[in-house]
Amino acid sequence: MLSASILLGMATPLLADGAPPTPPAAGTAPTTAPTTPTPAPASDSIQLSNPLGTTSLHVMVGRIIRGLTGIVGSIALLMFVWGGIRWIAAGGSEENVKAAKKRIANATIGLLLIFFAYTIISAFLSLF
């Protein structure tokens, strides 16, 4: 019932005062001529805002690196969780526990590499 009223509301256009338009009587021409939009004067120019917020190259590179670091850090967190789940689900199997420990160790090494790379790149970008 609600969807039918929405569809009917969309199908009947309303005038500015809220009343639906009345069709012209049979055999008569419409009272108003169709209007065409007038083009904007040539002196008006359209200005777009900068979505990046900066035009500085080192600031943009820093933002990209910061974003990628966040994504890779999230992936490292997922690897920690996955290794922990594998360790819990190992059921005492020495082989599965060893694989889970290796996954956690690799995630730790990866996280340390990301941290040091971010530190080095931040120090390099601060020189400019």
N, C-alpha and C positions, 0 to 999 in steps of 0.2 A: 504494500500500500504506500509506504514511504517512497520507494523508488519510483513508483508511477507518478507521484506528485512532483518529484524532482525532475523527471523526464518531461512532464507537462510544463513545468515552470521553465525549463530550458527551451521548449519548443515554441512558447509564446513570448515574443519580445515585448518589453514594456517601454512606454515612453518615459520621459523625464519625470512626469508627475505620477507615475506608477500605474497609469491606465493602459490597457492594451490598445494598439492602434486599430482604428475602424477602417474596414476596406471601403474603397470608393463605390458609389452606387453604380448599378449596371448601366453601361452606355456612356459614362462620364469619364473624363480624363483625370488623372491625379492632379491635385491642386498645387503640388510643389514639384519642381524639377529636381532630378537627382543632382547632388552636389559632388564635386570632385575636390579632393584635398589640394590646397595650394602649396606649391613647393616653397621651401624655406629660402629666404634671400641668400644670395651668394656670399654676403659678408659674414654670415653666421657660420662658424666652423664647429665641428663636433670634436670635443676633446675627450679622450679616454683616460681613465685613471690607470696608474701603474699597479697591477695586481701583486707585483713582487715587493713593493714598498721601498725599493732602493734601485739605484742604477749602478752601484759600486760592485765591481766584479768580485772582489775578495769577500764582501759580505754575502753575496749570492752563493759563492763556493762554500763558505762557512756554513750557511743554512743547509745546503745540500748534504754536506758531510755530517752535520748534526742529525739530519733526518735519517740518513743511511745508518749512522751509528745506533740510533734508536731502534731501527728495524732489525739490525744484526744482533743487538743486545736482546731483543725479544726472542729471536730465534735461539740464542744461547740459553735463555731461560727455559724455553721449551725443551732443549736438549737435556738440561738438568732434570727437568720433570720426567721426561721420557726415560732417562737413565735410572732415576729413582723408582719409577713404576716397574721397569724391567728387573731391578734388583729385588723389589718386593715380590714380584711374580715369579722369581727364579725357582722358588720351591726347594731351595737347598742344592740345586744343581751348580756344581763348581764352575762349569763352563758358562752358564748363563750369568752367574754373579760376576765372573771375570769380564764378560762382554759389557755388562752394565757399568762396572767400575771404569772400564776403558772409555765408554761414552761420556761419563761424568768428567773424567780427566781431560778428554779432548775438548769438552765444552769449557772447562776452566782455562785451558791453554788458549783457546780461541777468544775467550773473553779478555784475557790478559793482552793478547795481541791487538785486539780492537782498542783497548784502553790506551796502550802505548802509542799506537798509530794515531789516535785522536789527539793525544798530548803533543806528539811531534808536529802534526799538521797544524794544530792550534798555535803552537809556538812559531812555526814558519809563517803563518798568515798574520800573526801579530806584528811581524817585522814591517809589513806594508801598511 
